């Protein structure tokens, strides 16, 4: 498993590291020294596990999707992260990071958000712990995820619309880092995915690994074995994917398939498929795969999904893909919308559009009838209803209503 995980210098193979401004050097090195002793301490583990159980509502169910299984001729199980408090997997990470912030004496929390789920989860734990919270969100995402913006404000967070670039997730990350540079002493930056400078990719993956930890005993209970033939998840920055596969990285019986956002197609300039279209570079403090021009300027990412429109990928996922441990599938906007409608009509579950990208991957794979397939539904689709309705022309056979 060490082959796939971070080394002592903060790299996954050649990806990772901490490329930060000098003003942030102490913040980042302090966090590097503190994070493992905190995460591995008994008092942290007890408080974290208690909150996951009694506040978040874990374990999240592993649901046998009967009608979808019949359609795709396999034994399909859905890991229901959409049923967590706040409606997505993001809360697993924010609960852990705010406990770290408290132990490090920080009093102000900042975060970036795209689809708004990480922002809501951060605002939620700040309300729980009585800490000041400020969220950076691209103006484009503020408009298309209005409900989540109001949830954040209701929880007491200050939301800053970011108007640089194409005003989406990457720009929100950049603005959050600028703010951190101005307030290094009292501020803790809760990063929402397996991206950013070391140690954030490792912190987020470890906190999200509760997903695959639960999968092992849930599969044993439901199927008589603790491993699936396939794990499928969507990947943007990569947190729900990292959590879903963490305990199976060394198990070669498990095929890992990750769906990134193809937008209008990887053959076009309007895509967010970094692992298909990117090249090695540095973004937001880490060396990884980046969508960039020949002279190193970051390209805009385009996708219907506010949570997947990041022009980079977490260094862990860049490393896994390079080693061939993961199979990366590009899912276009129309495929994702159709897959979201399909799950809604066949199982009565409206998925987040991010999760719909993972669902669309089912059509791109071939299964045997006895294959056990686990697919992580990373979030619920309440936030995306208007987008679904606006794009119902893409819904295929399920759009006739």
N, C-alpha and C positions, 0 to 999 in steps of 0.2 A: 504493500500500500504506500510505502514511503516514496516509491517511484513516481506516484501520482500526486503527492502532497508537497507542501512547501518545504524548502530547505532552510538551513540556519541563517541564511542571508536574505530570506524573504522572496525567493524565486521559485516558480514552478518551471523547472527546466531553464529556458532562457527568458521566460516571461515573469513579470512582477517587479519587485524592487520598490523603492521609495524615491521618486524624483520630485522633490518639493522645494519651494522657495526657502531661503535661509531663515526667514522669520518663523516658519513652521517646523524647522528642524527639531527644536526641543519638544514641541507637542507630539510629533510623530515618534521620536525616540523614547519619550516617556511612556507612550502607549505601547510601543514595542516591548519595553521592559516589563510593563505592568500586566499585559493582557493574559498571558498564560498562567501566572500565579493567581490572578483573580478567577479565571474560568475554571481552574482546577481546584480551587479552595472549597472546602466542605460547606462553609456558610453560604457562598454564592450558589453552589449547586442546590442546596436545600431551598433557598429563597426562589431561585429561578424555576425549579421544578414545581414548587407550590403554586406559583403564579401561572405557569402553563396549565396546570390542572384546574385550579379554582377560578382563574380570571379569564384565561384564553379559551378554556373548554376542551383541552386536549385529554386523551388522544383524539385526533380527527378520524372519522370513520373511514374504513376501507370498504367501498360499496361494490358488490358484484353487479355489473351493468348487464342485465339479461338481454334486453332487446338489442343493444349495441353489440353484445357478444355474438348474437345470432347473425347480425348483419356482417360482421367482420370475421366470423368463423374462428373464434378463439375464446379464451376465458378472460374477459376484460374486467379489471377491477379499477375503480376510480378512487384515488386518494383525495379525500374531500377537504382540502385546505380552505375551500370557500366557506366552510361552516365554522371556521375560527371566529372569535370576537374580532370585529372590524371587517370581516369578509375576505381575508386573504392570508397567505403565508407570512406576510410582512411582520405581523405582530410577534412571531417567534423571535425575530432578530431585535426588534426595538425593546422588548422586555429585557433581554439580556444586556443590550448596550446601555440602557439607562441605569441598570444596576452597576455596570462598570463605571459610568460617569459619576454616580454617587460615591463609589469607593475611591475615586480619584479626586474628589473634592470639587468637581465642576458644578456650576450653578445655572448655566445657560445652555440650552440645547438648540442646535440648528440641524436642518436636514434638507436634502433635495427631494423632489418628487416629480414623477411624470404622469402616470395614470391617477395619482392622488392617493393610492393605497398606502404607500410608505409614509406619506405625509399624515394621513389619518392615523396610522398606527403610532407614529411618533408623537403626534398631538395627544393621543389617547394615553400613552404612558407618562407623558409630561403632566397631564391632568391628574393621573393616579399618584404621581410622586410630588406634585406641587412645584414643578420646575418651569421656568420661563422657556417658551418655545417659539422659534421663528422658522418658517418654511419657505424655501425658494422654489418657485414653480414657473415654468415658461408661460408667457401670456397666451400662447396658442392652447396649451393644456388647461390653463385656467378657464378658458372659454368652453372647451369640449368636455371638461370634467367638473362642471359647475357645482354639482351636488357634493362632490368630495371637498371642494373648496369651502362650501358652507359648513360641512361637518367639521373641518379643521377649525374654522372660526368659532363654531359653537363650543368646541372643546377648549377654547382659549388661546389658540395659536394665532400669531400674526403671519399672514401669508403675503409674501413679496412677489408680485408678478415680474418676471424677467423679460426684458424687451430687446435683448441682444440676439444676434444670430437669427435662427428660424424660430426662436422663442419656445423651445421644447426642452427635453430632459437634459441633453448635453449642456445647454446654456444655463440651466438651473444648477447643475453640478459646478460649473465654472464660477457662478456667482456665490455659491455656498463656500467654495474654497477661498474666494476673495474676502468674504466676511470673516472666515476663520483666521485669515492673515491679520485682520484688524483687531481681533479679540482672542488672542491665543491663550491668555492666562485663565479666563473663567469659562471658556466655551468648549463644549464637547460636540463634535460633529458625528451624528449618527448616520453613517453611510448605509444606504438601503440595499446594496447588492454586492456581489463578489468583485468589486472594482475598487479603484483608488489605490493609494500607496499602501505598502505593507505597514501594519498587519491587517488592514481591513478585509482583503479577500479571504484571509484565513479565519478572522473573527466571524464574519457573516456565514461562511460555510459551516463552521463548527456549531454556531447557534441554530442554523437551519437543519443540521443533521438529525434533529429530533424526528424529522419526517421519515428518513430511512431506518432509523432505530425502531420506530413503531412498525414500519412495514415488515420487519423481520418476524416479530411475534404475531402480527395480524395475519400474515400469509401462512405461518405455521398453523394458526388456529383455523383458518378457512380452507387451506389446501393440503395440509399435512407436510409442507416443506416451507423453509423460510426464505426462498429466493424465487424471483420470477424469471421467465425466459427473456422478457423485454421490459425495460423502463422507458417511458416516453414523457418528456416534459418540454415546455417552451423555454427559450433562452433569449434574454436580452442582455442585461448585465450578468445574470446567471444565478441568482440566489435560490429560487425554488428548484432549479435543476441540480445545483450543488447539493442541496439538502436531500433531494430524492435519491441521489446516486452515492452519497458519501460512504455508506457501509457496504457498498457493492463494488467499489472501484477495483478491488483485487480479485473479484469473483468472475472468472472468464466465462462462466456459464450464463452470465447476464449480459444481454446485448443492450447497449445504451443508445437511444435515438433522441436527438434534441432538435426542436423545430425553431428556427429563427425567422424573423419577419422579412419575407421577400418583397413586400410592398407591391409595386406594379410589375415586378419581375427583375431577376438578377441581371438580365441582359440590358436593363435600362439604368438611368441615373437616379430613379426614384425607388430606392430600396434601402432596407436597413440590415441586409444580410452580410454582416461583417465577416463571418468566417468563410463566406463564399467570395466576397469582393474586397476584403481588406488586405492590408500588408503591415509588416512589423513597424511599430512606432510607439510614441509615448502619448498617453492621454490621461489627464487627471491624476498624475502622479505615478503611473505604472507603465511599464513596457508590455505591450500586448499587440493584438491585431487591431488595426484602426482603418476606417474608411478615410482615405486621404488622397490629395492630389500628388502629382509627381514631385512637387517641391515641399511636401509635408504639411500642407494646409488641410485642416479637418473638413471633410465633406459633410453636408447635411444628410441626415438619415430620414427616409420617408416610409411610413407605414400607417395603416389605419389604427394601429394600436399605440396608444399613448405610453404604455409601459415598455414597449420594445423598440422605441425609436432612438436608440443610443448608437452612435457611430463607432463604438468600440465593443469589446467583449472582456469579461473578467479573465485575468491571466491564467487562472486554473483551467478554464475551458479552452483557451488557446492552446495550452500545453496538452490537454487530453485529446483534442482534435488532431494535433500534430503527431501524436503517438499512435493515432488510429484507435484509441480506446472508445471514442464516441463517433457515432455517425450523425452528421449534421444535414438536416433537410431544410430547404428554403420553402416557406409557405407564403403564397401571395395573398393579398387582401381578400380577393373574391373567394378563395379556398377557405380562409379562416371564417368569413361570415357564414358561408354555407355549412361549415362544420359546427358552428355555434348554434345555428337553427336546428341542425340534425339532432344534437344532444338534447336540446330543448323539447323537440317533438317526440323523441324516442324514449327519453328517461325523465322528462319533467325537471331538468336541471338547466338553468340559464347560466352559461359560463362567462367569465370575463373574456374579452376579445383576445387577451394575451393567451389564456388557456385554450381558446378555440384554435390557435395555431398548432398546439400539441394534438388536439383532436383531428385536425386536418391531416396530420402525419399518418393516421391510420390507413388512409387511402393509398399512401405511397409505400406501404409495407405489405409483405405476404406472410401469413401465419398458418400454422397447422392447427387443427381443431383442439388439440390438447395443450397448446401454448398458453402459459399464464402471462398476461400482459398487464402491467400496472401503468396507469396514466395519471399524472398529478394535475388535478383541477386546482390551479393555483389561486383562483379568486372567483367571486361571484359576479354576475353580469349586470347587477342593478345599475352600476355606474355607466354602463354602455348601452342602455336601452335605446336612447335616441340615435346612437350610431347604427345600431342594428336596424332600426326603423328606417333611417335615411338610406340604408344600403340594402333594403330587402330585395332589390332587383338581383342581388348576388346570391340570394338564398336558395336557388335551384328549386328542387321539388318541394321544399318546405316553405317557400315564400308565397304560396297562393292563399292569401287571407286578406 
